Amino acid sequence: MTAPELVPRRPIGGIVGVWIATVLVGLGIVLFVPAEWQIPWITVTLGAAVIAAFVVQLAYGRPQRFIQRTALTAVGSLVLLGVISALAALVALLRTV
């Protein structure tokens, strides 16, 4: 029998880590991918972020609140990619004016 973990690791590091990776990839897409291919690649990035959320939370090793942590990570990535996409669309719109 193993001893219980006295001070469990905080899951916030894994959540924020996935968010940071999502923002970096999203900005890379906006800066380096042609405009007609940005939305498909943003979608692929969101899928990769959801997979990364599952992997990171499974690696955390705690069954308590697994769904909440994974959902928070995935929804946060969705919101961040939405903001990046909206800002990229706004910049493209302002360039045409």
VMD Tcl script that builds the backbone (N, CA, C; Angstrom):
set m [mol new atoms 291]
animate dup $m
set s [atomselect $m all]
$s set {name element resname resid chain x y z} {
  {N N MET 1 A 0.837 -1.164 0.000}
  {CA C MET 1 A 0.000 0.000 0.000}
  {C C MET 1 A 0.894 1.244 0.000}
  {N N THR 2 A 0.523 2.212 -0.806}
  {CA C THR 2 A 1.316 3.431 -0.897}
  {C C THR 2 A 0.753 4.490 0.043}
  {N N ALA 3 A 1.620 5.361 0.447}
  {CA C ALA 3 A 1.216 6.447 1.335}
  {C C ALA 3 A 0.481 7.512 0.523}
  {N N PRO 4 A -0.529 8.145 1.082}
  {CA C PRO 4 A -1.245 9.187 0.354}
  {C C PRO 4 A -0.348 10.403 0.132}
  {N N GLU 5 A -0.599 11.049 -0.947}
  {CA C GLU 5 A 0.156 12.256 -1.269}
  {C C GLU 5 A -0.331 13.381 -0.368}
  {N N LEU 6 A 0.581 13.945 0.413}
  {CA C LEU 6 A 0.196 14.950 1.394}
  {C C LEU 6 A -0.128 16.299 0.753}
  {N N VAL 7 A 0.671 16.690 -0.201}
  {CA C VAL 7 A 0.447 17.959 -0.881}
  {C C VAL 7 A 0.336 17.665 -2.375}
  {N N PRO 8 A -0.885 17.546 -2.887}
  {CA C PRO 8 A -1.029 17.230 -4.311}
  {C C PRO 8 A -0.579 18.396 -5.180}
  {N N ARG 9 A -0.146 18.040 -6.375}
  {CA C ARG 9 A 0.251 19.069 -7.333}
  {C C ARG 9 A -0.961 19.875 -7.767}
  {N N ARG 10 A -0.733 21.122 -8.051}
  {CA C ARG 10 A -1.826 21.972 -8.518}
  {C C ARG 10 A -1.988 21.774 -10.023}
  {N N PRO 11 A -3.212 21.609 -10.493}
  {CA C PRO 11 A -3.437 21.374 -11.920}
  {C C PRO 11 A -3.358 22.632 -12.764}
  {N N ILE 12 A -3.236 23.798 -12.151}
  {CA C ILE 12 A -3.255 25.050 -12.899}
  {C C ILE 12 A -2.078 25.169 -13.869}
  {N N GLY 13 A -0.961 24.560 -13.520}
  {CA C GLY 13 A 0.193 24.618 -14.415}
  {C C GLY 13 A -0.063 23.924 -15.736}
  {N N GLY 14 A -0.720 22.790 -15.695}
  {CA C GLY 14 A -1.049 22.080 -16.928}
  {C C GLY 14 A -2.081 22.812 -17.760}
  {N N ILE 15 A -3.045 23.416 -17.084}
  {CA C ILE 15 A -4.088 24.161 -17.793}
  {C C ILE 15 A -3.487 25.366 -18.497}
  {N N VAL 16 A -2.701 26.137 -17.779}
  {CA C VAL 16 A -2.093 27.337 -18.355}
  {C C VAL 16 A -1.065 26.963 -19.427}
  {N N GLY 17 A -0.377 25.847 -19.232}
  {CA C GLY 17 A 0.585 25.403 -20.239}
  {C C GLY 17 A -0.066 25.117 -21.586}
  {N N VAL 18 A -1.222 24.472 -21.555}
  {CA C VAL 18 A -1.958 24.208 -22.804}
  {C C VAL 18 A -2.445 25.517 -23.399}
  {N N TRP 19 A -2.891 26.438 -22.555}
  {CA C TRP 19 A -3.340 27.737 -23.063}
  {C C TRP 19 A -2.197 28.493 -23.726}
  {N N ILE 20 A -1.029 28.479 -23.123}
  {CA C ILE 20 A 0.125 29.183 -23.702}
  {C C ILE 20 A 0.506 28.578 -25.042}
  {N N ALA 21 A 0.530 27.258 -25.103}
  {CA C ALA 21 A 0.841 26.583 -26.375}
  {C C ALA 21 A -0.198 26.936 -27.432}
  {N N THR 22 A -1.458 26.999 -27.043}
  {CA C THR 22 A -2.523 27.344 -27.984}
  {C C THR 22 A -2.351 28.765 -28.511}
  {N N VAL 23 A -2.034 29.690 -27.637}
  {CA C VAL 23 A -1.839 31.080 -28.065}
  {C C VAL 23 A -0.648 31.187 -29.003}
  {N N LEU 24 A 0.442 30.524 -28.676}
  {CA C LEU 24 A 1.630 30.595 -29.538}
  {C C LEU 24 A 1.367 30.018 -30.921}
  {N N VAL 25 A 0.702 28.881 -30.974}
  {CA C VAL 25 A 0.390 28.280 -32.276}
  {C C VAL 25 A -0.621 29.145 -33.023}
  {N N GLY 26 A -1.618 29.679 -32.327}
  {CA C GLY 26 A -2.599 30.552 -32.971}
  {C C GLY 26 A -1.966 31.808 -33.553}
  {N N LEU 27 A -1.061 32.417 -32.812}
  {CA C LEU 27 A -0.359 33.592 -33.337}
  {C C LEU 27 A 0.540 33.226 -34.511}
  {N N GLY 28 A 1.166 32.078 -34.443}
  {CA C GLY 28 A 1.977 31.619 -35.564}
  {C C GLY 28 A 1.141 31.417 -36.819}
  {N N ILE 29 A -0.051 30.884 -36.646}
  {CA C ILE 29 A -0.945 30.695 -37.788}
  {C C ILE 29 A -1.350 32.035 -38.387}
  {N N VAL 30 A -1.723 32.972 -37.536}
  {CA C VAL 30 A -2.155 34.283 -38.024}
  {C C VAL 30 A -1.013 35.008 -38.731}
  {N N LEU 31 A 0.194 34.845 -38.234}
  {CA C LEU 31 A 1.323 35.581 -38.811}
  {C C LEU 31 A 1.909 34.917 -40.055}
  {N N PHE 32 A 1.902 33.595 -40.138}
  {CA C PHE 32 A 2.658 32.922 -41.183}
  {C C PHE 32 A 1.832 32.130 -42.192}
  {N N VAL 33 A 0.551 31.959 -41.962}
  {CA C VAL 33 A -0.286 31.168 -42.868}
  {C C VAL 33 A -1.113 32.118 -43.719}
  {N N PRO 34 A -1.275 31.828 -45.019}
  {CA C PRO 34 A -2.118 32.680 -45.865}
  {C C PRO 34 A -3.557 32.749 -45.335}
  {N N ALA 35 A -4.229 33.839 -45.625}
  {CA C ALA 35 A -5.550 34.117 -45.048}
  {C C ALA 35 A -6.570 33.027 -45.365}
  {N N GLU 36 A -6.544 32.454 -46.545}
  {CA C GLU 36 A -7.546 31.451 -46.900}
  {C C GLU 36 A -7.340 30.123 -46.171}
  {N N TRP 37 A -6.173 29.902 -45.589}
  {CA C TRP 37 A -5.889 28.663 -44.853}
  {C C TRP 37 A -5.891 28.844 -43.341}
  {N N GLN 38 A -6.129 30.046 -42.861}
  {CA C GLN 38 A -6.063 30.288 -41.413}
  {C C GLN 38 A -7.169 29.587 -40.638}
  {N N ILE 39 A -8.397 29.637 -41.109}
  {CA C ILE 39 A -9.508 29.020 -40.378}
  {C C ILE 39 A -9.349 27.501 -40.300}
  {N N PRO 40 A -8.998 26.806 -41.387}
  {CA C PRO 40 A -8.776 25.358 -41.221}
  {C C PRO 40 A -7.661 25.031 -40.226}
  {N N TRP 41 A -6.602 25.806 -40.229}
  {CA C TRP 41 A -5.511 25.530 -39.297}
  {C C TRP 41 A -5.868 25.908 -37.859}
  {N N ILE 42 A -6.694 26.920 -37.690}
  {CA C ILE 42 A -7.183 27.248 -36.344}
  {C C ILE 42 A -8.018 26.083 -35.807}
  {N N THR 43 A -8.832 25.471 -36.686}
  {CA C THR 43 A -9.641 24.322 -36.283}
  {C C THR 43 A -8.766 23.141 -35.888}
  {N N VAL 44 A -7.718 22.891 -36.658}
  {CA C VAL 44 A -6.782 21.811 -36.329}
  {C C VAL 44 A -6.094 22.105 -34.994}
  {N N THR 45 A -5.758 23.356 -34.769}
  {CA C THR 45 A -5.127 23.750 -33.508}
  {C C THR 45 A -6.063 23.516 -32.324}
  {N N LEU 46 A -7.341 23.805 -32.494}
  {CA C LEU 46 A -8.293 23.548 -31.417}
  {C C LEU 46 A -8.393 22.052 -31.123}
  {N N GLY 47 A -8.407 21.233 -32.159}
  {CA C GLY 47 A -8.418 19.788 -31.942}
  {C C GLY 47 A -7.179 19.305 -31.210}
  {N N ALA 48 A -6.038 19.836 -31.588}
  {CA C ALA 48 A -4.798 19.472 -30.906}
  {C C ALA 48 A -4.806 19.952 -29.452}
  {N N ALA 49 A -5.408 21.104 -29.199}
  {CA C ALA 49 A -5.487 21.609 -27.831}
  {C C ALA 49 A -6.380 20.722 -26.967}
  {N N VAL 50 A -7.466 20.210 -27.533}
  {CA C VAL 50 A -8.340 19.307 -26.778}
  {C C VAL 50 A -7.601 18.007 -26.452}
  {N N ILE 51 A -6.879 17.480 -27.419}
  {CA C ILE 51 A -6.085 16.267 -27.172}
  {C C ILE 51 A -5.018 16.543 -26.127}
  {N N ALA 52 A -4.362 17.687 -26.228}
  {CA C ALA 52 A -3.341 18.048 -25.239}
  {C C ALA 52 A -3.961 18.203 -23.852}
  {N N ALA 53 A -5.171 18.732 -23.777}
  {CA C ALA 53 A -5.851 18.859 -22.491}
  {C C ALA 53 A -6.076 17.493 -21.863}
  {N N PHE 54 A -6.536 16.527 -22.659}
  {CA C PHE 54 A -6.729 15.179 -22.135}
  {C C PHE 54 A -5.414 14.571 -21.673}
  {N N VAL 55 A -4.381 14.720 -22.485}
  {CA C VAL 55 A -3.082 14.125 -22.138}
  {C C VAL 55 A -2.524 14.734 -20.860}
  {N N VAL 56 A -2.567 16.037 -20.757}
  {CA C VAL 56 A -2.009 16.707 -19.579}
  {C C VAL 56 A -2.798 16.341 -18.325}
  {N N GLN 57 A -4.116 16.311 -18.426}
  {CA C GLN 57 A -4.914 15.988 -17.243}
  {C C GLN 57 A -4.826 14.512 -16.873}
  {N N LEU 58 A -4.641 13.634 -17.849}
  {CA C LEU 58 A -4.398 12.228 -17.528}
  {C C LEU 58 A -3.033 12.054 -16.869}
  {N N ALA 59 A -2.060 12.826 -17.325}
  {CA C ALA 59 A -0.729 12.745 -16.721}
  {C C ALA 59 A -0.733 13.291 -15.298}
  {N N TYR 60 A -1.683 14.165 -15.001}
  {CA C TYR 60 A -1.801 14.712 -13.652}
  {C C TYR 60 A -2.080 13.601 -12.649}
  {N N GLY 61 A -2.841 12.599 -13.067}
  {CA C GLY 61 A -3.018 11.409 -12.253}
  {C C GLY 61 A -4.059 11.490 -11.155}
  {N N ARG 62 A -4.935 12.443 -11.197}
  {CA C ARG 62 A -5.975 12.578 -10.175}
  {C C ARG 62 A -7.351 12.422 -10.832}
  {N N PRO 63 A -8.160 11.493 -10.360}
  {CA C PRO 63 A -9.489 11.355 -10.960}
  {C C PRO 63 A -10.480 12.426 -10.508}
  {N N GLN 64 A -10.222 13.073 -9.377}
  {CA C GLN 64 A -11.143 14.089 -8.890}
  {C C GLN 64 A -11.147 15.286 -9.833}
  {N N ARG 65 A -12.344 15.680 -10.231}
  {CA C ARG 65 A -12.548 16.859 -11.092}
  {C C ARG 65 A -11.837 16.768 -12.435}
  {N N PHE 66 A -11.665 15.574 -12.943}
  {CA C PHE 66 A -11.002 15.404 -14.243}
  {C C PHE 66 A -11.789 16.108 -15.348}
  {N N ILE 67 A -13.097 15.912 -15.375}
  {CA C ILE 67 A -13.931 16.503 -16.418}
  {C C ILE 67 A -13.890 18.025 -16.336}
  {N N GLN 68 A -13.934 18.574 -15.134}
  {CA C GLN 68 A -13.908 20.027 -14.989}
  {C C GLN 68 A -12.578 20.603 -15.468}
  {N N ARG 69 A -11.480 19.952 -15.088}
  {CA C ARG 69 A -10.162 20.454 -15.510}
  {C C ARG 69 A -9.999 20.372 -17.021}
  {N N THR 70 A -10.424 19.250 -17.601}
  {CA C THR 70 A -10.303 19.081 -19.044}
  {C C THR 70 A -11.199 20.068 -19.781}
  {N N ALA 71 A -12.410 20.251 -19.295}
  {CA C ALA 71 A -13.333 21.199 -19.925}
  {C C ALA 71 A -12.813 22.626 -19.813}
  {N N LEU 72 A -12.271 22.984 -18.665}
  {CA C LEU 72 A -11.709 24.323 -18.486}
  {C C LEU 72 A -10.564 24.563 -19.465}
  {N N THR 73 A -9.727 23.572 -19.636}
  {CA C THR 73 A -8.612 23.707 -20.565}
  {C C THR 73 A -9.107 23.846 -21.998}
  {N N ALA 74 A -10.052 22.999 -22.395}
  {CA C ALA 74 A -10.541 23.019 -23.778}
  {C C ALA 74 A -11.333 24.296 -24.078}
  {N N VAL 75 A -12.201 24.706 -23.162}
  {CA C VAL 75 A -12.991 25.919 -23.390}
  {C C VAL 75 A -12.093 27.157 -23.372}
  {N N GLY 76 A -11.108 27.163 -22.502}
  {CA C GLY 76 A -10.154 28.274 -22.503}
  {C C GLY 76 A -9.398 28.373 -23.814}
  {N N SER 77 A -9.004 27.233 -24.358}
  {CA C SER 77 A -8.328 27.232 -25.658}
  {C C SER 77 A -9.263 27.725 -26.757}
  {N N LEU 78 A -10.524 27.316 -26.690}
  {CA C LEU 78 A -11.507 27.771 -27.670}
  {C C LEU 78 A -11.674 29.284 -27.611}
  {N N VAL 79 A -11.779 29.823 -26.420}
  {CA C VAL 79 A -11.945 31.277 -26.260}
  {C C VAL 79 A -10.703 32.017 -26.760}
  {N N LEU 80 A -9.532 31.523 -26.408}
  {CA C LEU 80 A -8.298 32.184 -26.844}
  {C C LEU 80 A -8.163 32.167 -28.366}
  {N N LEU 81 A -8.466 31.030 -28.990}
  {CA C LEU 81 A -8.402 30.976 -30.450}
  {C C LEU 81 A -9.474 31.849 -31.088}
  {N N GLY 82 A -10.624 31.962 -30.447}
  {CA C GLY 82 A -11.659 32.861 -30.955}
  {C C GLY 82 A -11.232 34.311 -30.906}
  {N N VAL 83 A -10.596 34.708 -29.822}
  {CA C VAL 83 A -10.104 36.090 -29.703}
  {C C VAL 83 A -9.014 36.353 -30.748}
  {N N ILE 84 A -8.107 35.400 -30.910}
  {CA C ILE 84 A -7.042 35.566 -31.909}
  {C C ILE 84 A -7.638 35.669 -33.309}
  {N N SER 85 A -8.615 34.830 -33.617}
  {CA C SER 85 A -9.262 34.876 -34.934}
  {C C SER 85 A -10.001 36.186 -35.152}
  {N N ALA 86 A -10.697 36.654 -34.125}
  {CA C ALA 86 A -11.427 37.916 -34.245}
  {C C ALA 86 A -10.476 39.089 -34.451}
  {N N LEU 87 A -9.380 39.105 -33.734}
  {CA C LEU 87 A -8.400 40.177 -33.919}
  {C C LEU 87 A -7.763 40.111 -35.306}
  {N N ALA 88 A -7.486 38.909 -35.796}
  {CA C ALA 88 A -6.924 38.770 -37.138}
  {C C ALA 88 A -7.920 39.238 -38.197}
  {N N ALA 89 A -9.209 38.926 -38.008}
  {CA C ALA 89 A -10.235 39.380 -38.947}
  {C C ALA 89 A -10.379 40.898 -38.905}
  {N N LEU 90 A -10.293 41.468 -37.711}
  {CA C LEU 90 A -10.389 42.922 -37.574}
  {C C LEU 90 A -9.217 43.615 -38.261}
  {N N VAL 91 A -8.027 43.073 -38.099}
  {CA C VAL 91 A -6.848 43.649 -38.759}
  {C C VAL 91 A -6.977 43.532 -40.277}
  {N N ALA 92 A -7.459 42.387 -40.757}
  {CA C ALA 92 A -7.652 42.218 -42.209}
  {C C ALA 92 A -8.703 43.175 -42.735}
  {N N LEU 93 A -9.747 43.410 -41.954}
  {CA C LEU 93 A -10.778 44.341 -42.358}
  {C C LEU 93 A -10.261 45.771 -42.398}
  {N N LEU 94 A -9.466 46.137 -41.433}
  {CA C LEU 94 A -8.897 47.493 -41.398}
  {C C LEU 94 A -7.883 47.721 -42.517}
  {N N ARG 95 A -7.229 46.653 -42.968}
  {CA C ARG 95 A -6.293 46.803 -44.084}
  {C C ARG 95 A -6.994 47.109 -45.382}
  {N N THR 96 A -8.224 46.607 -45.545}
  {CA C THR 96 A -8.960 46.834 -46.787}
  {C C THR 96 A -9.622 48.211 -46.838}
  {N N VAL 97 A -9.744 48.870 -45.681}
  {CA C VAL 97 A -10.399 50.180 -45.643}
  {C C VAL 97 A -9.424 51.269 -45.970}
}
mol reanalyze $m
mol bondsrecalc $m
mol representation Tube
mol addrep $m
